[in-house]
Amino acid sequence: GLRVFGMKSYAPQDGILD
């Protein structure tokens, strides 16, 4: 999803769970 804090994701459905 959209990276936040360099590690989390706002939108896991984007394909970036980390």
TIBAFI-808182 format. One line per 3 residues: number of its first residue (from 1); for each residue z, x, y of C-alpha. Coordinates in steps of 0.25 Angstrom, whole numbers, plus 5000, padded with zeros to 4 digits. Layout:
// TIBAFI-808182
NUM	Z,X,Y | ... $
// end
This chain:
// TIBAFI-808182
1	5000,5000,5000 | 5002,5004,5014 | 5011,5017,5014 $
4	5024,5016,5022 | 5035,5027,5023 | 5025,5036,5015 $
7	5029,5030,5002 | 5030,5015,5001 | 5019,5004,5002 $
10	5018,4991,5010 | 5007,4986,5001 | 5008,4990,4986 $
13	4996,4981,4983 | 4988,4991,4990 | 4989,5000,4978 $
16	4999,5010,4984 | 5012,5007,4977 | 5019,5019,4982 $
// end
